[in-house]
Amino acid sequence: MKGTLLSTFNALLLMTTHVSAELLNDVLQLEESPVGIVIEVTKADGDALHEHLIEVRTASDAIRQKFPGLPIAIVSHGHEQFALTSANAGKYRALHADVEDLVKNDIDVHVCGTHASWYDIAPEDYPEFIDVTHAGPAQINDYLNIGYVQLEL
């Protein structure tokens, strides 16, 4: 009985799990467009974030070539998000320019307000083109709940 109950619970859990950790090639093989794409970023520092955003740009270009106008969002909730503060705009000039360009190309960029608050960084410490969401993981879940696919790069 205990094994059957556990198997039933696991099956229910799998049915409610969001589509996530898709590889770019998997997304590009889809016949129908997903609702949108969300990309989670948790890198160690701003330099790693800049390199990662090059991958994001390449992936978003390929996705939008197949699915024009598809909503894409990036959620940063690791230490790398601090490179995006206005105070770090000079140090990470290229990164800020790249992120601003992504936003101009209709890619939403979110950072985690909760994580920022742990380091006394307020939402207004970020440039206007960055959305400071209450909690990065919750923002990702919100996207998944409306049908976005989480892309793993």
N, CA, C and O atoms as a GROMACS GRO file, in nm:
protein
  612
    1MET      N    1   0.082  -0.120   0.000
    1MET     CA    2   0.000   0.000   0.000
    1MET      C    3   0.087   0.126   0.000
    1MET      O    4   0.061   0.220  -0.075
    2LYS      N    5   0.192   0.127   0.086
    2LYS     CA    6   0.279   0.243   0.096
    2LYS      C    7   0.347   0.272  -0.038
    2LYS      O    8   0.359   0.387  -0.079
    3GLY      N    9   0.394   0.164  -0.108
    3GLY     CA   10   0.458   0.180  -0.238
    3GLY      C   11   0.363   0.234  -0.342
    3GLY      O   12   0.401   0.317  -0.425
    4THR      N   13   0.237   0.188  -0.340
    4THR     CA   14   0.137   0.234  -0.436
    4THR      C   15   0.106   0.382  -0.412
    4THR      O   16   0.094   0.459  -0.507
    5LEU      N   17   0.093   0.420  -0.287
    5LEU     CA   18   0.066   0.560  -0.252
    5LEU      C   19   0.181   0.650  -0.296
    5LEU      O   20   0.159   0.759  -0.348
    6LEU      N   21   0.304   0.604  -0.275
    6LEU     CA   22   0.421   0.682  -0.315
    6LEU      C   23   0.427   0.693  -0.467
    6LEU      O   24   0.459   0.800  -0.519
    7SER      N   25   0.398   0.586  -0.540
    7SER     CA   26   0.398   0.589  -0.685
    7SER      C   27   0.291   0.684  -0.738
    7SER      O   28   0.316   0.758  -0.833
    8THR      N   29   0.174   0.683  -0.677
    8THR     CA   30   0.067   0.774  -0.716
    8THR      C   31   0.108   0.918  -0.691
    8THR      O   32   0.086   1.005  -0.776
    9PHE      N   33   0.168   0.945  -0.575
    9PHE     CA   34   0.215   1.080  -0.544
    9PHE      C   35   0.319   1.126  -0.646
    9PHE      O   36   0.313   1.240  -0.693
   10ASN      N   37   0.415   1.040  -0.680
   10ASN     CA   38   0.517   1.075  -0.778
   10ASN      C   39   0.456   1.103  -0.915
   10ASN      O   40   0.499   1.195  -0.984
   11ALA      N   41   0.356   1.024  -0.955
   11ALA     CA   42   0.291   1.046  -1.083
   11ALA      C   43   0.220   1.181  -1.084
   11ALA      O   44   0.227   1.255  -1.183
   12LEU      N   45   0.151   1.215  -0.974
   12LEU     CA   46   0.085   1.345  -0.965
   12LEU      C   47   0.186   1.459  -0.968
   12LEU      O   48   0.162   1.562  -1.030
   13LEU      N   49   0.297   1.440  -0.901
   13LEU     CA   50   0.402   1.541  -0.899
   13LEU      C   51   0.456   1.564  -1.041
   13LEU      O   52   0.477   1.678  -1.081
   14LEU      N   53   0.478   1.457  -1.115
   14LEU     CA   54   0.528   1.470  -1.252
   14LEU      C   55   0.427   1.541  -1.342
   14LEU      O   56   0.466   1.616  -1.430
   15MET      N   57   0.299   1.518  -1.320
   15MET     CA   58   0.198   1.581  -1.404
   15MET      C   59   0.191   1.731  -1.380
   15MET      O   60   0.150   1.805  -1.469
   16THR      N   61   0.230   1.777  -1.262
   16THR     CA   62   0.223   1.918  -1.231
   16THR      C   63   0.356   1.989  -1.252
   16THR      O   64   0.365   2.110  -1.232
   17THR      N   65   0.459   1.916  -1.290
   17THR     CA   66   0.591   1.976  -1.311
   17THR      C   67   0.589   2.058  -1.439
   17THR      O   68   0.532   2.016  -1.540
   18HIS      N   69   0.652   2.173  -1.435
   18HIS     CA   70   0.659   2.261  -1.550
   18HIS      C   71   0.757   2.207  -1.654
   18HIS      O   72   0.847   2.129  -1.622
   19VAL      N   73   0.737   2.251  -1.777
   19VAL     CA   74   0.834   2.219  -1.882
   19VAL      C   75   0.957   2.305  -1.855
   19VAL      O   76   0.948   2.427  -1.852
   20SER      N   77   1.069   2.242  -1.834
   20SER     CA   78   1.189   2.319  -1.803
   20SER      C   79   1.314   2.248  -1.851
   20SER      O   80   1.310   2.133  -1.896
   21ALA      N   81   1.424   2.320  -1.839
   21ALA     CA   82   1.555   2.266  -1.874
   21ALA      C   83   1.560   2.213  -2.017
   21ALA      O   84   1.628   2.115  -2.046
   22GLU      N   85   1.486   2.281  -2.106
   22GLU     CA   86   1.490   2.244  -2.247
   22GLU      C   87   1.622   2.291  -2.306
   22GLU      O   88   1.673   2.397  -2.269
   23LEU      N   89   1.674   2.214  -2.395
   23LEU     CA   90   1.793   2.256  -2.468
   23LEU      C   91   1.748   2.336  -2.589
   23LEU      O   92   1.637   2.318  -2.639
   24LEU      N   93   1.833   2.424  -2.636
   24LEU     CA   94   1.799   2.509  -2.748
   24LEU      C   95   1.752   2.427  -2.868
   24LEU      O   96   1.652   2.462  -2.930
   25ASN      N   97   1.822   2.319  -2.900
   25ASN     CA   98   1.782   2.236  -3.014
   25ASN      C   99   1.642   2.178  -2.995
   25ASN      O  100   1.568   2.164  -3.092
   26ASP      N  101   1.607   2.144  -2.870
   26ASP     CA  102   1.472   2.092  -2.843
   26ASP      C  103   1.368   2.199  -2.874
   26ASP      O  104   1.264   2.169  -2.933
   27VAL      N  105   1.394   2.321  -2.834
   27VAL     CA  106   1.300   2.430  -2.858
   27VAL      C  107   1.288   2.454  -3.008
   27VAL      O  108   1.178   2.474  -3.059
   28LEU      N  109   1.400   2.453  -3.079
   28LEU     CA  110   1.398   2.479  -3.223
   28LEU      C  111   1.331   2.366  -3.301
   28LEU      O  112   1.291   2.386  -3.416
   29GLN      N  113   1.317   2.247  -3.241
   29GLN     CA  114   1.249   2.136  -3.307
   29GLN      C  115   1.099   2.139  -3.286
   29GLN      O  116   1.026   2.062  -3.350
   30LEU      N  117   1.050   2.225  -3.197
   30LEU     CA  118   0.906   2.232  -3.173
   30LEU      C  119   0.834   2.275  -3.300
   30LEU      O  120   0.881   2.362  -3.373
   31GLU      N  121   0.720   2.214  -3.324
   31GLU     CA  122   0.641   2.251  -3.442
   31GLU      C  123   0.556   2.374  -3.413
   31GLU      O  124   0.534   2.457  -3.500
   32GLU      N  125   0.508   2.384  -3.289
   32GLU     CA  126   0.427   2.498  -3.249
   32GLU      C  127   0.505   2.583  -3.151
   32GLU      O  128   0.584   2.533  -3.070
   33SER      N  129   0.483   2.711  -3.161
   33SER     CA  130   0.551   2.804  -3.073
   33SER      C  131   0.507   2.788  -2.928
   33SER      O  132   0.387   2.776  -2.901
   34PRO      N  133   0.602   2.787  -2.835
   34PRO     CA  134   0.562   2.791  -2.694
   34PRO      C  135   0.507   2.931  -2.662
   34PRO      O  136   0.516   3.022  -2.744
   35VAL      N  137   0.450   2.946  -2.545
   35VAL     CA  138   0.398   3.076  -2.502
   35VAL      C  139   0.513   3.176  -2.492
   35VAL      O  140   0.497   3.292  -2.527
   36GLY      N  141   0.627   3.130  -2.444
   36GLY     CA  142   0.745   3.213  -2.429
   36GLY      C  143   0.860   3.131  -2.375
   36GLY      O  144   0.846   3.011  -2.348
   37ILE      N  145   0.974   3.196  -2.360
   37ILE     CA  146   1.095   3.130  -2.310
   37ILE      C  147   1.145   3.209  -2.190
   37ILE      O  148   1.148   3.332  -2.194
   38VAL      N  149   1.183   3.140  -2.083
   38VAL     CA  150   1.247   3.204  -1.968
   38VAL      C  151   1.383   3.138  -1.949
   38VAL      O  152   1.396   3.016  -1.952
   39ILE      N  153   1.484   3.223  -1.928
   39ILE     CA  154   1.621   3.176  -1.910
   39ILE      C  155   1.666   3.216  -1.770
   39ILE      O  156   1.667   3.335  -1.737
   40GLU      N  157   1.705   3.119  -1.690
   40GLU     CA  158   1.754   3.144  -1.554
   40GLU      C  159   1.905   3.162  -1.558
   40GLU      O  160   1.977   3.086  -1.622
   41VAL      N  161   1.952   3.266  -1.488
   41VAL     CA  162   2.095   3.293  -1.481
   41VAL      C  163   2.138   3.298  -1.335
   41VAL      O  164   2.084   3.375  -1.255
   42THR      N  165   2.235   3.216  -1.301
   42THR     CA  166   2.300   3.222  -1.169
   42THR      C  167   2.447   3.195  -1.191
   42THR      O  168   2.493   3.081  -1.182
   43LYS      N  169   2.520   3.299  -1.220
   43LYS     CA  170   2.664   3.291  -1.245
   43LYS      C  171   2.739   3.355  -1.130
   43LYS      O  172   2.680   3.426  -1.048
   44ALA      N  173   2.868   3.332  -1.124
   44ALA     CA  174   2.948   3.379  -1.012
   44ALA      C  175   2.974   3.529  -1.014
   44ALA      O  176   2.982   3.591  -0.908
   45ASP      N  177   2.988   3.588  -1.131
   45ASP     CA  178   3.026   3.728  -1.135
   45ASP      C  179   2.982   3.794  -1.265
   45ASP      O  180   2.927   3.728  -1.354
   46GLY      N  181   3.007   3.923  -1.275
   46GLY     CA  182   2.967   3.999  -1.392
   46GLY      C  183   3.036   3.956  -1.519
   46GLY      O  184   2.975   3.959  -1.626
   47ASP      N  185   3.163   3.917  -1.510
   47ASP     CA  186   3.234   3.872  -1.630
   47ASP      C  187   3.171   3.744  -1.685
   47ASP      O  188   3.155   3.730  -1.806
   48ALA      N  189   3.135   3.653  -1.596
   48ALA     CA  190   3.068   3.529  -1.639
   48ALA      C  191   2.931   3.562  -1.697
   48ALA      O  192   2.888   3.498  -1.794
   49LEU      N  193   2.863   3.659  -1.640
   49LEU     CA  194   2.732   3.699  -1.691
   49LEU      C  195   2.746   3.755  -1.833
   49LEU      O  196   2.664   3.724  -1.920
   50HIS      N  197   2.847   3.835  -1.856
   50HIS     CA  198   2.866   3.891  -1.990
   50HIS      C  199   2.887   3.781  -2.093
   50HIS      O  200   2.827   3.785  -2.200
   51GLU      N  201   2.970   3.683  -2.061
   51GLU     CA  202   2.992   3.571  -2.152
   51GLU      C  203   2.862   3.493  -2.175
   51GLU      O  204   2.833   3.450  -2.286
   52HIS      N  205   2.786   3.475  -2.068
   52HIS     CA  206   2.660   3.401  -2.078
   52HIS      C  207   2.560   3.475  -2.166
   52HIS      O  208   2.483   3.412  -2.239
   53LEU      N  209   2.559   3.607  -2.158
   53LEU     CA  210   2.464   3.684  -2.238
   53LEU      C  211   2.493   3.674  -2.387
   53LEU      O  212   2.403   3.694  -2.469
   54ILE      N  213   2.617   3.645  -2.423
   54ILE     CA  214   2.648   3.620  -2.564
   54ILE      C  215   2.573   3.494  -2.610
   54ILE      O  216   2.518   3.491  -2.720
   55GLU      N  217   2.572   3.392  -2.525
   55GLU     CA  218   2.496   3.270  -2.554
   55GLU      C  219   2.347   3.300  -2.561
   55GLU      O  220   2.277   3.249  -2.648
   56VAL      N  221   2.299   3.382  -2.469
   56VAL     CA  222   2.158   3.419  -2.466
   56VAL      C  223   2.120   3.490  -2.597
   56VAL      O  224   2.016   3.461  -2.656
   57ARG      N  225   2.205   3.582  -2.641
   57ARG     CA  226   2.178   3.656  -2.766
   57ARG      C  227   2.171   3.560  -2.885
   57ARG      O  228   2.080   3.569  -2.967
   58THR      N  229   2.266   3.468  -2.893
   58THR     CA  230   2.267   3.370  -3.002
   58THR      C  231   2.141   3.285  -2.998
   58THR      O  232   2.077   3.262  -3.101
   59ALA      N  233   2.106   3.237  -2.879
   59ALA     CA  234   1.987   3.152  -2.864
   59ALA      C  235   1.860   3.229  -2.898
   59ALA      O  236   1.773   3.178  -2.968
   60SER      N  237   1.849   3.352  -2.848
   60SER     CA  238   1.727   3.430  -2.873
   60SER      C  239   1.713   3.463  -3.021
   60SER      O  240   1.601   3.464  -3.073
   61ASP      N  241   1.824   3.490  -3.089
   61ASP     CA  242   1.818   3.516  -3.233
   61ASP      C  243   1.767   3.393  -3.308
   61ASP      O  244   1.684   3.404  -3.398
   62ALA      N  245   1.819   3.275  -3.271
   62ALA     CA  246   1.775   3.151  -3.337
   62ALA      C  247   1.628   3.122  -3.308
   62ALA      O  248   1.554   3.082  -3.398
   63ILE      N  249   1.587   3.143  -3.184
   63ILE     CA  250   1.447   3.119  -3.146
   63ILE      C  251   1.354   3.214  -3.220
   63ILE      O  252   1.250   3.173  -3.271
   64ARG      N  253   1.392   3.340  -3.224
   64ARG     CA  254   1.306   3.439  -3.290
   64ARG      C  255   1.305   3.424  -3.442
   64ARG      O  256   1.212   3.468  -3.509
   65GLN      N  257   1.408   3.362  -3.496
   65GLN     CA  258   1.406   3.334  -3.639
   65GLN      C  259   1.298   3.231  -3.669
   65GLN      O  260   1.227   3.241  -3.770
   66LYS      N  261   1.286   3.131  -3.580
   66LYS     CA  262   1.184   3.028  -3.600
   66LYS      C  263   1.047   3.075  -3.552
   66LYS      O  264   0.945   3.046  -3.616
   67PHE      N  265   1.043   3.147  -3.440
   67PHE     CA  266   0.917   3.193  -3.382
   67PHE      C  267   0.924   3.346  -3.364
   67PHE      O  268   0.949   3.394  -3.253
   68PRO      N  269   0.902   3.422  -3.471
   68PRO     CA  270   0.913   3.568  -3.462
   68PRO      C  271   0.823   3.626  -3.353
   68PRO      O  272   0.708   3.587  -3.338
   69GLY      N  273   0.879   3.719  -3.278
   69GLY     CA  274   0.802   3.788  -3.176
   69GLY      C  275   0.779   3.710  -3.048
   69GLY      O  276   0.709   3.758  -2.959
   70LEU      N  277   0.837   3.590  -3.036
   70LEU     CA  278   0.817   3.508  -2.916
   70LEU      C  279   0.870   3.582  -2.794
   70LEU      O  280   0.984   3.628  -2.795
   71PRO      N  281   0.790   3.593  -2.687
   71PRO     CA  282   0.839   3.657  -2.565
   71PRO      C  283   0.954   3.577  -2.503
   71PRO      O  284   0.949   3.455  -2.492
   72ILE      N  285   1.059   3.650  -2.463
   72ILE     CA  286   1.175   3.589  -2.398
   72ILE      C  287   1.207   3.671  -2.275
   72ILE      O  288   1.203   3.794  -2.279
   73ALA      N  289   1.238   3.603  -2.166
   73ALA     CA  290   1.273   3.672  -2.042
   73ALA      C  291   1.397   3.607  -1.981
   73ALA      O  292   1.420   3.487  -1.995
   74ILE      N  293   1.475   3.690  -1.915
   74ILE     CA  294   1.594   3.644  -1.843
   74ILE      C  295   1.573   3.679  -1.697
   74ILE      O  296   1.531   3.790  -1.664
   75VAL      N  297   1.602   3.584  -1.608
   75VAL     CA  298   1.591   3.609  -1.464
   75VAL      C  299   1.726   3.578  -1.402
   75VAL      O  300   1.773   3.464  -1.404
   76SER      N  301   1.788   3.681  -1.345
   76SER     CA  302   1.918   3.668  -1.278
   76SER      C  303   1.894   3.676  -1.127
   76SER      O  304   1.835   3.772  -1.077
   77HIS      N  305   1.939   3.573  -1.056
   77HIS     CA  306   1.920   3.578  -0.910
   77HIS      C  307   2.040   3.522  -0.835
   77HIS      O  308   2.026   3.469  -0.725
   78GLY      N  309   2.157   3.535  -0.895
   78GLY     CA  310   2.281   3.498  -0.828
   78GLY      C  311   2.364   3.623  -0.806
   78GLY      O  312   2.317   3.735  -0.828
   79HIS      N  313   2.486   3.604  -0.762
   79HIS     CA  314   2.573   3.718  -0.731
   79HIS      C  315   2.602   3.804  -0.853
   79HIS      O  316   2.634   3.922  -0.840
   80GLU      N  317   2.591   3.745  -0.973
   80GLU     CA  318   2.616   3.818  -1.097
   80GLU      C  319   2.524   3.938  -1.114
   80GLU      O  320   2.558   4.033  -1.184
   81GLN      N  321   2.406   3.934  -1.051
   81GLN     CA  322   2.310   4.043  -1.069
   81GLN      C  323   2.364   4.177  -1.020
   81GLN      O  324   2.316   4.282  -1.063
   82PHE      N  325   2.462   4.175  -0.932
   82PHE     CA  326   2.516   4.300  -0.877
   82PHE      C  327   2.601   4.375  -0.979
   82PHE      O  328   2.624   4.495  -0.964
   83ALA      N  329   2.649   4.306  -1.081
   83ALA     CA  330   2.720   4.374  -1.188
   83ALA      C  331   2.626   4.466  -1.266
   83ALA      O  332   2.671   4.556  -1.338
   84LEU      N  333   2.496   4.444  -1.252
   84LEU     CA  334   2.397   4.522  -1.325
   84LEU      C  335   2.351   4.647  -1.251
   84LEU      O  336   2.267   4.720  -1.302
   85THR      N  337   2.404   4.672  -1.130
   85THR     CA  338   2.364   4.793  -1.060
   85THR      C  339   2.419   4.916  -1.132
   85THR      O  340   2.518   4.908  -1.205
   86SER      N  341   2.353   5.028  -1.113
   86SER     CA  342   2.399   5.153  -1.174
   86SER      C  343   2.540   5.187  -1.130
   86SER      O  344   2.618   5.241  -1.208
   87ALA      N  345   2.574   5.157  -1.005
   87ALA     CA  346   2.708   5.186  -0.952
   87ALA      C  347   2.816   5.109  -1.028
   87ALA      O  348   2.931   5.152  -1.033
   88ASN      N  349   2.780   4.995  -1.087
   88ASN     CA  350   2.877   4.914  -1.160
   88ASN      C  351   2.872   4.934  -1.311
   88ASN      O  352   2.935   4.860  -1.386
   89ALA      N  353   2.798   5.034  -1.356
   89ALA     CA  354   2.784   5.059  -1.500
   89ALA      C  355   2.919   5.090  -1.565
   89ALA      O  356   2.943   5.049  -1.678
   90GLY      N  357   3.007   5.161  -1.495
   90GLY     CA  358   3.138   5.194  -1.551
   90GLY      C  359   3.227   5.072  -1.559
   90GLY      O  360   3.295   5.050  -1.660
   91LYS      N  361   3.227   4.992  -1.454
   91LYS     CA  362   3.312   4.872  -1.450
   91LYS      C  363   3.267   4.767  -1.552
   91LYS      O  364   3.350   4.698  -1.612
   92TYR      N  365   3.136   4.756  -1.571
   92TYR     CA  366   3.079   4.657  -1.662
   92TYR      C  367   3.006   4.726  -1.777
   92TYR      O  368   2.891   4.695  -1.807
   93ARG      N  369   3.074   4.819  -1.839
   93ARG     CA  370   3.014   4.900  -1.946
   93ARG      C  371   2.958   4.813  -2.059
   93ARG      O  372   2.844   4.834  -2.101
   94ALA      N  373   3.035   4.717  -2.107
   94ALA     CA  374   2.988   4.631  -2.217
   94ALA      C  375   2.869   4.546  -2.175
   94ALA      O  376   2.775   4.527  -2.252
   95LEU      N  377   2.872   4.496  -2.052
   95LEU     CA  378   2.761   4.417  -2.001
   95LEU      C  379   2.634   4.500  -1.998
   95LEU      O  380   2.529   4.454  -2.043
   96HIS      N  381   2.642   4.621  -1.944
   96HIS     CA  382   2.525   4.708  -1.937
   96HIS      C  383   2.472   4.739  -2.077
   96HIS      O  384   2.351   4.740  -2.100
   97ALA      N  385   2.562   4.764  -2.171
   97ALA     CA  386   2.520   4.792  -2.308
   97ALA      C  387   2.450   4.670  -2.368
   97ALA      O  388   2.349   4.685  -2.437
   98ASP      N  389   2.503   4.551  -2.343
   98ASP     CA  390   2.442   4.429  -2.395
   98ASP      C  391   2.304   4.406  -2.336
   98ASP      O  392   2.210   4.370  -2.407
   99VAL      N  393   2.291   4.426  -2.205
   99VAL     CA  394   2.161   4.406  -2.140
   99VAL      C  395   2.060   4.509  -2.191
   99VAL      O  396   1.945   4.475  -2.219
  100GLU      N  397   2.103   4.632  -2.202
  100GLU     CA  398   2.012   4.735  -2.253
  100GLU      C  399   1.968   4.702  -2.396
  100GLU      O  400   1.853   4.724  -2.432
  101ASP      N  401   2.060   4.648  -2.477
  101ASP     CA  402   2.027   4.608  -2.613
  101ASP      C  403   1.926   4.492  -2.613
  101ASP      O  404   1.834   4.490  -2.695
  102LEU      N  405   1.944   4.396  -2.521
  102LEU     CA  406   1.847   4.286  -2.511
  102LEU      C  407   1.708   4.341  -2.480
  102LEU      O  408   1.609   4.299  -2.540
  103VAL      N  409   1.702   4.434  -2.386
  103VAL     CA  410   1.573   4.493  -2.348
  103VAL      C  411   1.511   4.567  -2.467
  103VAL      O  412   1.391   4.557  -2.490
  104LYS      N  413   1.593   4.640  -2.542
  104LYS     CA  414   1.543   4.711  -2.661
  104LYS      C  415   1.490   4.612  -2.765
  104LYS      O  416   1.407   4.649  -2.848
  105ASN      N  417   1.538   4.489  -2.761
  105ASN     CA  418   1.492   4.385  -2.853
  105ASN      C  419   1.384   4.298  -2.789
  105ASN      O  420   1.367   4.181  -2.825
  106ASP      N  421   1.310   4.357  -2.696
  106ASP     CA  422   1.195   4.291  -2.632
  106ASP      C  423   1.228   4.164  -2.556
  106ASP      O  424   1.152   4.068  -2.558
  107ILE      N  425   1.342   4.166  -2.489
  107ILE     CA  426   1.376   4.058  -2.398
  107ILE      C  427   1.375   4.118  -2.257
  107ILE      O  428   1.456   4.205  -2.226
  108ASP      N  429   1.284   4.071  -2.175
  108ASP     CA  430   1.272   4.124  -2.039
  108ASP      C  431   1.387   4.071  -1.953
  108ASP      O  432   1.420   3.953  -1.959
  109VAL      N  433   1.447   4.159  -1.876
  109VAL     CA  434   1.557   4.121  -1.787
  109VAL      C  435   1.517   4.154  -1.644
  109VAL      O  436   1.489   4.269  -1.611
  110HIS      N  437   1.514   4.052  -1.561
  110HIS     CA  438   1.475   4.065  -1.421
  110HIS      C  439   1.593   4.030  -1.331
  110HIS      O  440   1.673   3.942  -1.364
  111VAL      N  441   1.604   4.098  -1.218
  111VAL     CA  442   1.696   4.058  -1.112
  111VAL      C  443   1.615   4.038  -0.985
  111VAL      O  444   1.504   4.088  -0.972
  112CYS      N  445   1.672   3.966  -0.891
  112CYS     CA  446   1.603   3.928  -0.768
  112CYS      C  447   1.616   4.036  -0.662
  112CYS      O  448   1.726   4.064  -0.613
  113GLY      N  449   1.504   4.096  -0.627
  113GLY     CA  450   1.502   4.199  -0.523
  113GLY      C  451   1.535   4.144  -0.386
  113GLY      O  452   1.597   4.213  -0.304
  114THR      N  453   1.494   4.022  -0.358
  114THR     CA  454   1.523   3.962  -0.228
  114THR      C  455   1.673   3.944  -0.211
  114THR      O  456   1.729   3.982  -0.107
  115HIS      N  457   1.738   3.888  -0.311
  115HIS     CA  458   1.883   3.869  -0.304
  115HIS      C  459   1.953   4.005  -0.289
  115HIS      O  460   2.045   4.020  -0.210
  116ALA      N  461   1.908   4.102  -0.366
  116ALA     CA  462   1.968   4.236  -0.359
  116ALA      C  463   1.953   4.295  -0.219
  116ALA      O  464   2.045   4.357  -0.167
  117SER      N  465   1.836   4.274  -0.158
  117SER     CA  466   1.812   4.332  -0.025
  117SER      C  467   1.906   4.275   0.080
  117SER      O  468   1.937   4.343   0.178
  118TRP      N  469   1.952   4.152   0.063
  118TRP     CA  470   2.046   4.092   0.157
  118TRP      C  471   2.179   4.168   0.160
  118TRP      O  472   2.256   4.158   0.255
  119TYR      N  473   2.205   4.243   0.052
  119TYR     CA  474   2.330   4.320   0.041
  119TYR      C  475   2.302   4.471   0.043
  119TYR      O  476   2.384   4.551  -0.002
  120ASP      N  477   2.186   4.508   0.097
  120ASP     CA  478   2.144   4.649   0.107
  120ASP      C  479   2.143   4.720  -0.027
  120ASP      O  480   2.177   4.838  -0.037
  121ILE      N  481   2.104   4.648  -0.130
  121ILE     CA  482   2.088   4.707  -0.263
  121ILE      C  483   1.939   4.719  -0.290
  121ILE      O  484   1.865   4.620  -0.287
  122ALA      N  485   1.896   4.841  -0.317
  122ALA     CA  486   1.755   4.872  -0.337
  122ALA      C  487   1.719   4.864  -0.485
  122ALA      O  488   1.807   4.872  -0.570
  123PRO      N  489   1.591   4.848  -0.517
  123PRO     CA  490   1.550   4.844  -0.658
  123PRO      C  491   1.596   4.967  -0.737
  123PRO      O  492   1.631   4.955  -0.855
  124GLU      N  493   1.596   5.081  -0.675
  124GLU     CA  494   1.638   5.203  -0.745
  124GLU      C  495   1.789   5.209  -0.771
  124GLU      O  496   1.836   5.300  -0.838
  125ASP      N  497   1.864   5.112  -0.718
  125ASP     CA  498   2.008   5.104  -0.744
  125ASP      C  499   2.038   5.040  -0.880
  125ASP      O  500   2.154   5.031  -0.920
  126TYR      N  501   1.934   4.994  -0.948
  126TYR     CA  502   1.950   4.935  -1.081
  126TYR      C  503   1.902   5.035  -1.186
  126TYR      O  504   1.815   5.118  -1.157
  127PRO      N  505   1.956   5.028  -1.307
  127PRO     CA  506   1.909   5.116  -1.415
  127PRO      C  507   1.762   5.087  -1.447
  127PRO      O  508   1.711   4.979  -1.417
  128GLU      N  509   1.696   5.183  -1.508
  128GLU     CA  510   1.554   5.170  -1.539
  128GLU      C  511   1.522   5.053  -1.631
  128GLU      O  512   1.411   5.000  -1.627
  129PHE      N  513   1.617   5.011  -1.715
  129PHE     CA  514   1.587   4.903  -1.809
  129PHE      C  515   1.590   4.764  -1.744
  129PHE      O  516   1.557   4.665  -1.809
  130ILE      N  517   1.629   4.757  -1.617
  130ILE     CA  518   1.630   4.631  -1.542
  130ILE      C  519   1.505   4.626  -1.454
  130ILE      O  520   1.476   4.721  -1.382
  131ASP      N  521   1.432   4.515  -1.460
  131ASP     CA  522   1.317   4.497  -1.372
  131ASP      C  523   1.363   4.425  -1.246
  131ASP      O  524   1.418   4.315  -1.253
  132VAL      N  525   1.341   4.487  -1.132
  132VAL     CA  526   1.374   4.423  -1.003
  132VAL      C  527   1.246   4.356  -0.955
  132VAL      O  528   1.151   4.422  -0.912
  133THR      N  529   1.246   4.225  -0.963
  133THR     CA  530   1.131   4.147  -0.921
  133THR      C  531   1.146   4.110  -0.773
  133THR      O  532   1.258   4.109  -0.721
  134HIS      N  533   1.036   4.081  -0.706
  134HIS     CA  534   1.044   4.051  -0.563
  134HIS      C  535   1.139   3.934  -0.537
  134HIS      O  536   1.226   3.943  -0.450
  135ALA      N  537   1.122   3.824  -0.611
  135ALA     CA  538   1.206   3.705  -0.591
  135ALA      C  539   1.229   3.637  -0.726
  135ALA      O  540   1.133   3.606  -0.797
  136GLY      N  541   1.355   3.615  -0.761
  136GLY     CA  542   1.388   3.553  -0.889
  136GLY      C  543   1.322   3.418  -0.912
  136GLY      O  544   1.259   3.399  -1.015
  137PRO      N  545   1.335   3.324  -0.818
  137PRO     CA  546   1.272   3.193  -0.839
  137PRO      C  547   1.120   3.203  -0.855
  137PRO      O  548   1.062   3.129  -0.935
  138ALA      N  549   1.056   3.292  -0.781
  138ALA     CA  550   0.911   3.311  -0.795
  138ALA      C  551   0.878   3.368  -0.933
  138ALA      O  552   0.777   3.331  -0.993
  139GLN      N  553   0.962   3.458  -0.984
  139GLN     CA  554   0.941   3.514  -1.118
  139GLN      C  555   0.949   3.405  -1.223
  139GLN      O  556   0.868   3.402  -1.316
  140ILE      N  557   1.046   3.316  -1.208
  140ILE     CA  558   1.057   3.203  -1.302
  140ILE      C  559   0.931   3.117  -1.294
  140ILE      O  560   0.876   3.080  -1.398
  141ASN      N  561   0.886   3.087  -1.174
  141ASN     CA  562   0.764   3.006  -1.158
  141ASN      C  563   0.643   3.076  -1.218
  141ASN      O  564   0.557   3.010  -1.276
  142ASP      N  565   0.635   3.207  -1.206
  142ASP     CA  566   0.524   3.281  -1.267
  142ASP      C  567   0.524   3.261  -1.418
  142ASP      O  568   0.419   3.238  -1.479
  143TYR      N  569   0.642   3.270  -1.478
  143TYR     CA  570   0.651   3.247  -1.623
  143TYR      C  571   0.611   3.103  -1.658
  143TYR      O  572   0.536   3.080  -1.753
  144LEU      N  573   0.661   3.007  -1.581
  144LEU     CA  574   0.629   2.867  -1.608
  144LEU      C  575   0.479   2.841  -1.593
  144LEU      O  576   0.421   2.763  -1.669
  145ASN      N  577   0.418   2.906  -1.496
  145ASN     CA  578   0.274   2.888  -1.472
  145ASN      C  579   0.188   2.938  -1.587
  145ASN      O  580   0.075   2.892  -1.604
  146ILE      N  581   0.239   3.032  -1.666
  146ILE     CA  582   0.160   3.079  -1.780
  146ILE      C  583   0.201   3.011  -1.911
  146ILE      O  584   0.154   3.049  -2.018
  147GLY      N  585   0.290   2.911  -1.900
  147GLY     CA  586   0.321   2.829  -2.016
  147GLY      C  587   0.455   2.852  -2.082
  147GLY      O  588   0.483   2.794  -2.187
  148TYR      N  589   0.538   2.936  -2.023
  148TYR     CA  590   0.673   2.953  -2.078
  148TYR      C  591   0.753   2.824  -2.063
  148TYR      O  592   0.725   2.742  -1.975
  149VAL      N  593   0.850   2.808  -2.149
  149VAL     CA  594   0.945   2.695  -2.141
  149VAL      C  595   1.074   2.752  -2.083
  149VAL      O  596   1.123   2.856  -2.127
  150GLN      N  597   1.128   2.683  -1.985
  150GLN     CA  598   1.257   2.725  -1.928
  150GLN      C  599   1.368   2.668  -2.013
  150GLN      O  600   1.376   2.547  -2.033
  151LEU      N  601   1.454   2.756  -2.063
  151LEU     CA  602   1.564   2.716  -2.150
  151LEU      C  603   1.693   2.710  -2.069
  151LEU      O  604   1.726   2.805  -1.998
  152GLU      N  605   1.763   2.600  -2.080
  152GLU     CA  606   1.891   2.583  -2.011
  152GLU      C  607   2.003   2.606  -2.111
  152GLU      O  608   2.014   2.535  -2.211
  153LEU      N  609   2.086   2.705  -2.083
  153LEU     CA  610   2.200   2.734  -2.172
  153LEU      C  611   2.330   2.700  -2.103
  153LEU      O  612   2.437   2.718  -2.161
   0.00000   0.00000   0.00000
